[in-house]
Amino acid sequence: MWDDAFPSFLIGLREGLEGGLIVSILVATLVRAGARSRLPQVWTGVLAAIAVSMSFGAVLTFTAASLSATAQEAFGGTLSVIAVAFVTGMVFWMRRSARGLSGEIKEKVTGALGTGAGVLVLTSFLAVGREGLETALFLWTTARAAGESAGPMTGAGIGLVLAAGLCWGLYRRVLKINLTRFFTATGVVLIVIAAGVLGYGLRDLQEGGVLPGKAAYAVDLAGSIDAGSWYSTLVQGVLNLTPTMTWLQVAGYAGYLAVVMTLFVRGVRANAPGATAAATPEREPVAAGRRRPGWVVPVAVVAVPAVLAGLVVAFARPKAAGAQTVAVSGTECGKGFTAPKPGRQTFQMQNTGGKTSEVYLINPATGAVYGEIEGLAPGTTRDLVATVAGGSYAWRCVPTDGKAVTSKAVSVTGGGAARAVVPVSENDLAAPLKAYKAYVNQGLATLVAQTRKLDDDIDAGRLGRARADWLTAHRTYASLGAAYGTFEDFDQKIDGRPDGLPNGVRDKDFTGFLRIEYGLWHAQSAKDLRTPARQLAEAVAGLAKAFPGQAFDAGDLPLRAHEILENTLQFELTGDTDQGSGTGLATADANLAGTRELLTVLEPLLTTRAPKLLPTVDAGIARLQKLLDAAHHDNGWTPVDRLDPAGRQRLNGATGQLLEDLAPVPDLLEIRKSA
């Protein structure tokens, strides 16, 4: 999560310190001037600034959520560009102002003391409010880029807490910070981060149709860089650099970085080194003022922005024309549902019960599903969008640990036909599961014989023959991919990787096929490999004996149709699991064979639900198989790292396309609750 948290941590620290320094100087000036009675006015301004900033963040969040996907991209991209402008201005302002910050605020406070409470409140509000609005805007853009990750909010929170501690230390004369050096260093980092946010914003504007060129890629490294790796995630989270970037993104990123960084560095060189943070203001005369009730103004400055934000959100999120509010619960399922008009309709599903529920819009005669919401929490409302045509419709509500309830059906006339997914039950998957378990049992019986032969080869010192037998056995195991989740601890013993082990490939817990592969292709002796070979044979025999009694969730079969090749793309086609044999493509070929077998047992269910899916998938399998066959020759398999760039790109592209074709399978064959 740190990769998502770091940019926001830096913003929280910097903006918090910037606003906190101003507040510290405000407070110090009042204290030194003997005007402690005026401190509540400072805190009132600060509270108002915080309330406005949080309300602004709420408006951003809820306004964007009400827009269409394309409009959200355009909205987010626009605000990203605005955020970059704010951050850029802030960076240059703080570079110029760090040296004279204390004197500047002192001058403002001195003037405020002589003009009344309202001006002092306004002074503190404006001083902190700008930083708050900038923080809210930047946090919104970084949180949007991070998706569901809590990193941005966590990082910002830590940064703000640390900034508050530093400012308190400054006020108490415990710490001294050279503001010029601090803001110069963080300025450089923020310029780099802002360049990434600009690139991300330009991409959003392209996705939203505001800017052209969304398919004109200047960089496309998706086939050679694992987007899920730690280093890729870190770079994307901190710098917003992605494996694929358009020409406009690259131009915006590079142009911004070149121009802004050059101007910033020139300005730094032109300035003398800065002074420390908190200067001590001289004592100022105290202006008399009428004391007001302590609770009125603080309540007002919080309530007014919140109410205004609520009104903006309410008007920005109008109820869809003709949208019905439909109750979801074990006792009121479908309450408020009337026959809708044909066409694309939005239903506002409101959980009026006390349990989290799933809700489905169904054909009551066949159980076919037109739309669904999972995990609808009590007291919450979410939109369900579905296309309605002629036919019969009802709602099915399934509370957690409760009994499914079906509402009264309504009839709709006209509008052609609506697409629905015929639900799958555990009983529907029983026959495919039985067939696949028989396939796995047969494969394990074959594997037992193959690993015993491998053990015999190594025991007799026939290492050349052992290399060939190792590949045969490993391919057999790789073809059983859909059952990996059922093998429990046996999978780690049979095909575990050295990742995370204290001593890596030399760790005593590194066992199985990959351990033997490392030894066979790193000139280890038969004596060194006898124990791992015996352990592998024993583990395979144990698995073959245990598998018939292991729990195999029928719902795993549709998931594995996609996951087998997903793992292939992540591990085999990157060479991540290669321990020296260079046979990653041979393993990928076995994974493809396992996927083909799995689709064979699922074919009856898929054909009735998506007749065009399997022909498309079969064409993708044939395309990938042809590329793998081209890497197989008399002397073995071409190692992944020896493929030419174009060939590797074609292989990764074909695998990625096949994964995209297989993506609907888990949804089509998901077991939906009906009781």
N, C-alpha and C positions, 0 to 999 in steps of 0.2 A: 504493500500500500504506500510505501515511502515515495515511490516514483510519482504517484499522483499527489502526494502531500507536500513535496518539497517546494514547488512553485508557490503554492498557497501559504506555506509556512513563511517563505521569504516575504511575500506580500503582507501577511499578517504582522510579521516582525517589523518590517520597514514602515508600513502605514501606521501600525500601532505605536511605534516609537516616535514617528513624526507627529501624530496627534497627541500622544502622551507627553512629549517634550513641551509642546505648546501649553497643555494643561498644567504641567509642572511649573512652567515659567509664570503662567497666570496666577497659580496658587502662591508661588514664592513671592511674587510681586505684592499680592494682597497682604500676605503675612508680614512681609517686611514693612509694608506701609501701615501696619496696625489696623487693617480692615478685615479681620477674620469674619465679622458679621456679614460680609459680602460674599463669602465662599459659596453659600447655597445658590447664589445667582450663577456662579461658574458651573456648578454641578447641574443646574437646571438646563443651561445651554448644552452641556455635554449630553445629558439625558435626551434632550430634544434631537440632537444630531444622531444619536444611536437609534432612536425611534424612527426617524426619517429614513435612515440607511436600511434598517430591517424592513420597513414598509416597502421601500424601493425594491429590495430583493424579492419580497413576496409578489409584488406586481410583475416583476420580470418572470418569475417562475410560473405563476398561474396564467398570465397572459399568453406565454409561449405554449403552455399545455393545451390551450383551447384552439390552437391553430392546426391546420392540416400539416402533414409531414413536410411538404414542399415549403409551405409558409414558415414553418418552424426553422427550417434550414436557412431561409432568407433572413428571418428575424434574428436568429443566433449569429449569423455571419455579420450582419450590420452592427450588432452590439459588440461583437468581437473587435471589429475595426474601431468602434468608438472607444472601447476599453484600451486598445493600444494607444490611441491618441491621448487619453487621460494619463496613462502610465508614462508615456513619453514626456508629456508636459511636466508631470510630477518629478521625473528624474532630473530634468534640466533645472526646474525651479529649486529643488533641494540642493543641487550642485552649486547654484549661485547663492542660495540663501543660508547655507549652513553656518558660515562664519558670523553673520549678523543676526541670526535667528533670535537670540536672547534679547538683544537691544530692540529689535523690531516689535516683538510681542510686548516688551516692557512699555514701549511708547504707546501702543494701542491701549494697554490697560490703564496707563496714566490718564489718557484722554477719557476713557470710559468712567473712571472714578469720579470725574468732574461733571459728568452729564447724566447720571442716573442709572438705575438698575437695568432698565430695558436695554441700554446700549451694552452693558457688561454681559448680559445674557446673549445678546446678538453676537458680540465679539467671540465668546467661547463657542457659540453654535457654529458660526462660520469657520472658525479655526479647525474644529473637529469634523464638521459636517462634510467638508470636501473629501477628507481622507476616508470617511465612512462610505460615501457614495462611490468613490473609486474602488474601495475594498469590495463593496457589494457587487459592483459591476464585474470586477475581475474574478471574484469568486464564482459568480454565476457562469461566466464563460469557461473557467477551468473545471467546474463541477459538471457542466454539460459535456465537456470533452471526455471526462472520466467515466461517464455513464453512471452505473449504480455504485461505484466505489465511494467509500466514506473518506477517502484520503484527503480531498481538498478541504473539507470542513474540519477534519482532524488537524491537518497541518496549519490551517489558519488559526484554529483555537490555540494550538501550542505557541504559535508565533505571537498572538495577541497577549497571552499570559506572560510570556517571556518579556515582551515589550513593556507590559505594565510593571513587572518586577524591576526592569532596568530603570524605568522612569521614577519609580519610588526610590530606588537607590540614588539616582541623581538628585532627587529632591532632598534626601537625607544626607547628601554630601558623602555618600559611601563610594560611589563610582564616578569616574570621569571618562567620557568618551570623546575622542577627536571626531567631531561631526563631519568634517570635510573628508577624512579618510573613510569613515563608515559609509557615507552616502556615495562616495566615488566607487567603492568596491561593490556595494549592492546595486549601484546604477548600472555597472557593466553587466552584471548577471541578469538584471531585469530587462536590459535591452535585448539580450539574447532570447530570454523567455518571451518577451513581447513580439519578437520576430516570428517565433513559432505560433503564437496566438494569431498573428496577422495571417500567416499561411493557412491556419485552421479556419479562420473566418472567411478567407477568399474561397476555400474549398466549399464551405457551407453556402456561400453565395452562388457558386457554380451549381451545386446540387439543387438549390432553390430556383434555378433558372434565371437569376439576375445577371450573372456573368457567363460568357461563353467558355467553351474549351474544357468541359468536365471530362471528356474522354481523351484529351490530348495529353498523354503522360510524358513527362520529361524523365522521370525515374520510375522504374517498375522492377523492384527487387523482391516481389512477393514470392517468386519461385526459388530464391536462393537465401532468403532471410526468414528465419522462424519468427513470426510476429508475436508468438506467445512466449518466447525466451525471456529470461530476466533482463538481459542487456537491451533487447529490443523494446521491452515494456518500459524500462527506465528512460531510454532516449525519447520514446513517444510521450511519456508522462511529463518529463521535465522540459523537453525542447519542442514537443509537438511535431517532431519529424517522423514521418511514416514511411514504410517501405515503398509505397506508391505515392507520387506527387505529380501534379500537373505542371505544365510550363508556367502558368500564372502563379501557382503557389511558390515555385522555385524563384521566379522573378521577384515576387513580392518579398519573400524571405531574404534573398540575397541583397536586393536593392535597399530594403529597410535597414538591414544590418550594416551595409557599407556606408550609407549616408549618415544614419543616426550615430553609429559608433564613432565615425570620423569626427563629427561635430562635437560629440561628448568628450572625446579624448583631447581634442584641440582646446576645448574650454577648460578642462582640468589643468592642462599645462600652462594656460594663461593665468590661472589663479594661484595665489600663494597658499601654503598649507593652512588648514583651518585651526580654529581654536577649540577649546573644550566646550562641553555642552552648556551647563547651567551657570550663567553669570548671576551675581547677586544684585537685584535691583535696589536702588536707593529708596529710602522711606518717602512715601508720597502722602499728601494730605487726603483725608477721608471725607468724602461727600456725604452729607446727611441724607437720609431717605426714609420714607415711611415703611414700617415693617408690614409685610403682607402675610396672610395665612400660609403656613409652610407647605400644605398639601395641594393647594389649588393649581399653581402653575405647573409643578411636576406631573400631576395627573393630566392636565390639559395638553402638555407637550407630547405626552405619550398617546393619549386618546385621539387627538386630532389627526396625526399622520396615519394611525391605524384605521380610523374610520374612512379617511380619504382613500387609502389603499384598498379597503374593502369595497368601496364604491367603484373604483377603477376596475378591480377584478370582476365585480359583479357585471358591469357593463361590457367588459372585454370578453366575458365568457357567457354569452347569451345562450339560453336554452335552445337547442336545435328546434327548428320549426317543426311542429307536430310531434315532437319527441314525447314518448310516454314514460312516466315513472312507474316502474314495475317492482313490486315487493318481492323480496327473496327471504324465505324462512321456512321452517318446518311446518308452520301453520297458515302462513299467508302467501304461499308460493303463487306468483302470477297475479296477485291483487293489483288492480288498475290496468290490466291488459285488455285491450279491445282490438278488434280486427283492424290491422293497419292497411294503408294503401299499398299497392304493388310498387316495387322499386327499392332503392337503397334507403334503409330506415335506421334511425338511432334510437335505442331504448336505454333509458337511464335506470340501471339496476340498483336498487337500494336494499341493503341487507337490514331488515327490520327485526331479525332474530338475535339470539345471543351466541351463535356459533359461526365460525368461518364456514363459508359454503361455496360449493361449485354450482353454477347455474348454466343450463343449456336451453337454447331455442331448438325445439325438435319437431319432427313430424310424428304425431302420436301413434299413427298406424304402423310405421316402420321403425321408429326410433332414430331415424336419420337426423344428424345434427347440422343446423344451419349457422350456429354461432355459439360461443361459450365464453365464460369468464371463470377462471380458477382463483381460489384464495380470496374471495370477497369477504373482507373483515366485517364484523358487526358494526353497524352505524355508519358505514361508508357507502358511497355511491360511485359507480363507474359506468361509463358508456359502453354499450355493446352495439356494434354496427353489423347489420346483416342485410342481405338482398332478399326481398320478399316477392314471391310470385303466387300464381294460383295454387291453392292447396290448403291443407289443414296445419295449424300451428298451435303449439302449447309450450309451456315452460316446465322444465324439470329441475328442481332444487334438491341438492344433496348436501345437507349439513355434515360437518365433520363428526364422525362416529354416530351419525343419525341415519334415519331411514329416508330414502328418496321419496319426494312428493311431486306429483305431476299436476299441473293446473288444468283448468277447464280449457278445452280446445276452441279455437275460433277458425272460421273459414275465410279465405281470401279468394276473390275471383279476378281473372285476367292477369296480365303481366308476364305471360310465358312461363318459363321454368326456372327455378332457383337451384343452385348447386348445393348439395348437402353431402356430408360424410356419413356413411353407414357405420354406426359404432361397432367396436370389436369387444367381445367379452373374453374372459379367460377360457371359456369353453370353445370359442372360435379358434383360439391359439393352441388348444390341446393337441390336435393332430399334427400341426407343424412342429410343436415342441417334441412330441414323441419321435417324429421322423429325424429331427436334428440330434436328439440324444442318441439314437441308434447310430447315426453317422459318427458322433464323437466316440462312442464306445468302440466302434470298429477302428477308428483312428488311433485310439489309445492302445488297443491290442497290437496294432502294427508298430506303434512307437515302443512298446515294451521290448519287442524282438529287436528293433533297430538299436536301442540304447544298450541292450545286452551285447550285441555284436560290437558296438563301439567300445564297450568296456573290455571285451576280449581282445580287440586290436591293441588297445593301449597296454593291457596287461602283458601281451606278448611282445611289445615293443614295435609293432607294425604302425608307425606313426604316419607314414604316407597313406596307407589304406584308411587309417583312422580319420584323416582329413576328409576324405570322400564320404565315409560313413557318417561323420559328424554332420555334413551338409544335408545328407538325405534325411537324417533323423530330425534335424532342426526345422527343415521345411515341412515335415509332417506335423510337428507341433504348431508351427505358425499357421497352418491351415485350419486349426481348431479355434480361431480367434473369438467366435461368438460365445464360447463357454468360459473364457478367462475369468469372468466375474464369479463363476461357480467353483473354480478350482481352489479357492481359499488360499492357505499358506503354501500349497504345492507350487503355485505359479512362481513365487519368489525363489523357491528352491530349484526349480527347473530352468527358469529363464530370467532370473533376477539380474539387474545391472549393478555395477559398482558405485553408482552415484550415491553420495551421502554416507558411504562407509568410511570410517576413520582412516583406514589405510588403502582405500581405493582398490585397485586390482590385486593387491597383496593382502587384503583383509581375509581373515579366516572365514568370514561369513559370505564371501563372494563365491558362489557355487553355481552349478548348472551348466547349460550350454555355453554361455558367454565366458565362463571361467575356463572351460576346456578350449574354447576358441582362442582365447588369449595365450594359453600355453602352447597349443599346436602351432600357432603362427608367430611365436616369440621364442622359438628354439628351446623350450623347456623339455626336460627329459621325460621318458615314460614313467620313471619313478616319481617325478613331481606330479604327474597327472593321474596316477592310479587311484588315489583317494577321491578326487573330484569325479572321475568316471564312475567309480563304484557308487558314490553318493547320488549321482544323476540317475543311474539305473534303478537304484532303490526308490528314489522319489517318484519316478515314472510308474514303477510297479505299484507303489502305494496309491498313487492317484487313480490308476486303472481299477484298483480294488474299491476305492472310496467313492468314485464318481457316481455309480448307479444309485447310491443313497444320499447324494448331496442335493440340496435344494436348488432348483433351477427355476428362477422366476420367468414365467412365460412372457411378461412384459419386457424382458431384456432382449428378446429376439429382434423386434423392430429397431431398438436403439443400436444394437450391434451392427445392423446393416449399414449404418453410417460410420460408426466408431472404429471399425476395423481399419478402413482406409484412411480415416483421420489420423490414427496412430501411425500408419504407414508413412503418410506425408510428413509427420512430425519427427519420426525416428529413423526409419529405414532410408527415406529419400534425402535425408540430411547427413547420413553417415554417423548419426549420434550413437547408435548401438554397435557400430563396427569395432571389433576387438582385434582386427588384423587380417581377417580372411578376405575382406573386400567383397562379401557376398550379400550386401544389403539388398541388391535388386533381386537376388534369388528368393530372399525372404519376402520381398514385396510381391513377387510372383505367387508365392504360397498364400499370402494374405488375400490376393485377388481371387485365387481359387476358393478360399474359404468364404469370401463374400458371395461368389457365384453360387456355392452350395446353399448358403443361407437364403438367398433370393429364390432358389428353386423350391424350398419348402414353404416359403411365404407367397409364392406365385398365385395360388387360388384366391387368397384374400386380397391381394393387390389388384388382380385383373378385374375383379368386380367393382372395385372402388376407384381405380384410376387406370382405365384401359390403355391410355397412351403412355403411361409411365414406364412400364417394363421395356417396350421397344426402344425408348430413348436410352434407358439404362444399359440395355444390351449393346447398343451401338457404342456407348461410352466405354464399356468393358472391352469390347473388341478393339477399340482405338488404343486403350492403355496396354492391352495384351500384345498388340503389334509392336509397340515401343519397347516393351520388356523383352520380347523375343529377339529384337534387334541387338540387345545387349548380351544375349546368350550365345556363346560360340563354343567350339570344340574344347578349348582350353579352360572353360569356365564362364564366369560372369564378369562383365566390366565393372570395376569398382566405381562407386558413385563419384568419388573425387577425380576420376579420370574421364568422366563424360565431358564432351566439349560443351561450352556454355549454351549453344543453341539446342543441343540434344537434351541437356538437363532442363532447360526451360520448357521444352515440349513435354517432357515427362511430368514435370510438376504441373504444367497447365492441364494436361489430360487428367491427372489425378484430381486436381481441384475442380474441374468441370464435372467429373463423375461424382464427386462429393456433393456438388450442387444439385445434380440430378437425383441423388439419393436422399437429399434433405427432407422431402415430403414424407418419406416412409414412416418415421416415428410418429408423426401426427396422424397419418392415415390409419395406423394400426394401434394407436394408443388405447389402452383399456380404460373406458370411461365408466364412471360409477353410475349404476342404475338402480341400486338397492341399498 
